[in-house]
Amino acid sequence: MKKFILTIAMLTVSLSASAQWVAGGGYGNLSDELELSDEVDELDVSEVSLGMIYGSIGYLIEGEGNFIFLPELRLGLGISDYSASVYGVGVKLEMDSVVAFSVRGQYTFDSGFYLFANPSFSRFAVTASAGNESVSEDDWEFGFGGGAGYKFTQQLWGELAYEAYDGLDVLGFGFKYLF
């Protein structure tokens, strides 16, 4: 048993020594078109926009040539809410949290510029309140996204990204750091 534990420990140390972990963060803007009744639609509250900040951790897997895969976990929190008045009642929509799992395929050009695409599975938790009532809901959604970035150094990258989830659009910018 001691030999087994020693072997696992040595394997773990050697894998972590060659690990290419990627941490990141950024800002995302979530927007959605609301499906409203004809009466409410006239009030011009059909587009909702929420802001969030997020952090991410992933593991870089090198492919052939300049191609990589990057499985990633992202966690986010809402930082800007949406408010409107419907028939004189204040309505507020808040982004509570976001959890996203994605697998990115990325191609880096020799100039440092790169393009990527990623399917993702995400959970969005929101709270809606009007008057003294509030309702919270969370839902898991499949989405697909892509974007472009630039490697300022081998370790520091900046990027713009877009993702779509069943009517919800997420536009963001962020950074990645390879360690």
LUMBA-760187 format. One record per residue (C-alpha): z, y, x; residue number from 1. Coordinates in steps of 0.001 Angstrom, whole numbers. Layout:
BEGIN
PT, Z, Y, X, NUM
...
***
This chain:
BEGIN
PT, 0, 0, 0, 1
PT, 801, 2403, 2860, 2
PT, -2646, 1805, 4378, 3
PT, -4278, 2553, 1014, 4
PT, -2379, 5860, 650, 5
PT, -3168, 6798, 4262, 6
PT, -6883, 6043, 3709, 7
PT, -6968, 8179, 523, 8
PT, -5173, 11035, 2329, 9
PT, -7607, 10949, 5245, 10
PT, -10593, 10824, 2897, 11
PT, -9255, 13789, 916, 12
PT, -8730, 15853, 4087, 13
PT, -12227, 15068, 5381, 14
PT, -13853, 15907, 2030, 15
PT, -11991, 19196, 1695, 16
PT, -12925, 20147, 5260, 17
PT, -16619, 19899, 4353, 18
PT, -16173, 21298, 843, 19
PT, -18274, 24236, -217, 20
PT, -16191, 25803, -2917, 21
PT, -17453, 28896, -4700, 22
PT, -15160, 31385, -6436, 23
PT, -16402, 34302, -8488, 24
PT, -15719, 36901, -11104, 25
PT, -17410, 39516, -13186, 26
PT, -17927, 41314, -16470, 27
PT, -19749, 40026, -19527, 28
PT, -20859, 41736, -22718, 29
PT, -21041, 39500, -25783, 30
PT, -23181, 40645, -28679, 31
PT, -23971, 39017, -32000, 32
PT, -25845, 39911, -35147, 33
PT, -23611, 39484, -38182, 34
PT, -24953, 37907, -41340, 35
PT, -23704, 40306, -43997, 36
PT, -24288, 40628, -47706, 37
PT, -26791, 43265, -48849, 38
PT, -24029, 45666, -49929, 39
PT, -22216, 45569, -46581, 40
PT, -25456, 45537, -44567, 41
PT, -26088, 49113, -45691, 42
PT, -22948, 50181, -43804, 43
PT, -24628, 49591, -40410, 44
PT, -22018, 47180, -39042, 45
PT, -24439, 44331, -38373, 46
PT, -24137, 44256, -34548, 47
PT, -20902, 43319, -32808, 48
PT, -20357, 43889, -29089, 49
PT, -17309, 42694, -27110, 50
PT, -16499, 42965, -23413, 51
PT, -14807, 40372, -21223, 52
PT, -13842, 39768, -17616, 53
PT, -14016, 36298, -16131, 54
PT, -13185, 34286, -13071, 55
PT, -14925, 31122, -11931, 56
PT, -14564, 28222, -9550, 57
PT, -17315, 25791, -8635, 58
PT, -18474, 23304, -6056, 59
PT, -21784, 23835, -4263, 60
PT, -23928, 20707, -3877, 61
PT, -26879, 21153, -1551, 62
PT, -30223, 19758, -2650, 63
PT, -33605, 19610, -963, 64
PT, -34757, 22731, 872, 65
PT, -33395, 25909, -686, 66
PT, -32278, 24260, -3923, 67
PT, -28596, 23805, -4867, 68
PT, -26530, 22585, -7817, 69
PT, -23313, 24343, -8770, 70
PT, -20988, 22722, -11337, 71
PT, -18652, 25514, -12434, 72
PT, -15637, 26343, -14619, 73
PT, -15313, 29909, -15953, 74
PT, -12281, 31427, -17678, 75
PT, -12438, 34816, -19360, 76
PT, -10395, 37326, -21358, 77
PT, -11529, 40024, -23753, 78
PT, -11123, 43610, -22562, 79
PT, -12950, 45615, -25230, 80
PT, -12766, 45091, -28974, 81
PT, -15055, 45915, -31872, 82
PT, -13853, 48135, -34707, 83
PT, -15555, 49244, -37907, 84
PT, -14670, 50585, -41317, 85
PT, -15859, 48560, -44290, 86
PT, -15188, 50191, -47678, 87
PT, -12439, 52292, -46087, 88
PT, -10628, 49311, -44534, 89
PT, -10396, 49110, -40758, 90
PT, -11849, 45875, -39408, 91
PT, -11187, 44780, -35827, 92
PT, -12683, 41881, -33875, 93
PT, -11077, 40829, -30576, 94
PT, -12204, 38332, -27939, 95
PT, -9111, 36338, -27017, 96
PT, -10494, 33940, -24420, 97
PT, -13553, 32115, -23128, 98
PT, -13713, 28744, -21372, 99
PT, -17098, 27596, -20073, 100
PT, -18339, 24559, -18173, 101
PT, -21809, 24804, -16655, 102
PT, -24083, 23165, -14129, 103
PT, -26337, 25621, -12352, 104
PT, -29603, 24815, -10630, 105
PT, -30391, 27539, -8110, 106
PT, -33297, 28253, -5793, 107
PT, -32767, 30710, -2920, 108
PT, -35733, 32416, -1277, 109
PT, -35732, 33151, 2463, 110
PT, -35070, 36837, 1726, 111
PT, -31665, 36007, 179, 112
PT, -32882, 36629, -3370, 113
PT, -32185, 33706, -5744, 114
PT, -32956, 32560, -9295, 115
PT, -30848, 30183, -11356, 116
PT, -30721, 28383, -14697, 117
PT, -27707, 26740, -16264, 118
PT, -26891, 24789, -19406, 119
PT, -23274, 25350, -20453, 120
PT, -20648, 24214, -22930, 121
PT, -18284, 27044, -23898, 122
PT, -15337, 27773, -26171, 123
PT, -15015, 31276, -27593, 124
PT, -11687, 32233, -29222, 125
PT, -11694, 35374, -31388, 126
PT, -9328, 37122, -33782, 127
PT, -10508, 39186, -36743, 128
PT, -8117, 41524, -38539, 129
PT, -8375, 43817, -41538, 130
PT, -5424, 45687, -42950, 131
PT, -2357, 43456, -42548, 132
PT, -4328, 40195, -42407, 133
PT, -5700, 38440, -39337, 134
PT, -7592, 35220, -38729, 135
PT, -8129, 33452, -35406, 136
PT, -10917, 31014, -34739, 137
PT, -12325, 29176, -31763, 138
PT, -15481, 27149, -31485, 139
PT, -17258, 25106, -28809, 140
PT, -20961, 25872, -28381, 141
PT, -23796, 24607, -26196, 142
PT, -25779, 27343, -24528, 143
PT, -28416, 27972, -21933, 144
PT, -28740, 30790, -19461, 145
PT, -30296, 32063, -16309, 146
PT, -30348, 34950, -13956, 147
PT, -31017, 36380, -10547, 148
PT, -28916, 37339, -7586, 149
PT, -28859, 38336, -3969, 150
PT, -26935, 36893, -1020, 151
PT, -25527, 39889, 855, 152
PT, -24100, 37422, 3384, 153
PT, -23975, 33623, 3390, 154
PT, -20575, 33903, 1694, 155
PT, -20917, 36933, -647, 156
PT, -23421, 36939, -3514, 157
PT, -24043, 39421, -6345, 158
PT, -25846, 38495, -9572, 159
PT, -27008, 39356, -13087, 160
PT, -26941, 36654, -15769, 161
PT, -27910, 36052, -19392, 162
PT, -26735, 33230, -21688, 163
PT, -27531, 32443, -25322, 164
PT, -25348, 30472, -27751, 165
PT, -26519, 30028, -31360, 166
PT, -27043, 33750, -32007, 167
PT, -24471, 34982, -29472, 168
PT, -25932, 36726, -26421, 169
PT, -23941, 37182, -23208, 170
PT, -25187, 39604, -20561, 171
PT, -23155, 39899, -17395, 172
PT, -22929, 40846, -13774, 173
PT, -20668, 39373, -11160, 174
PT, -20106, 38100, -7662, 175
PT, -19652, 34749, -5970, 176
PT, -17810, 33983, -2745, 177
PT, -18449, 30773, -800, 178
PT, -15511, 29397, 1160, 179
***
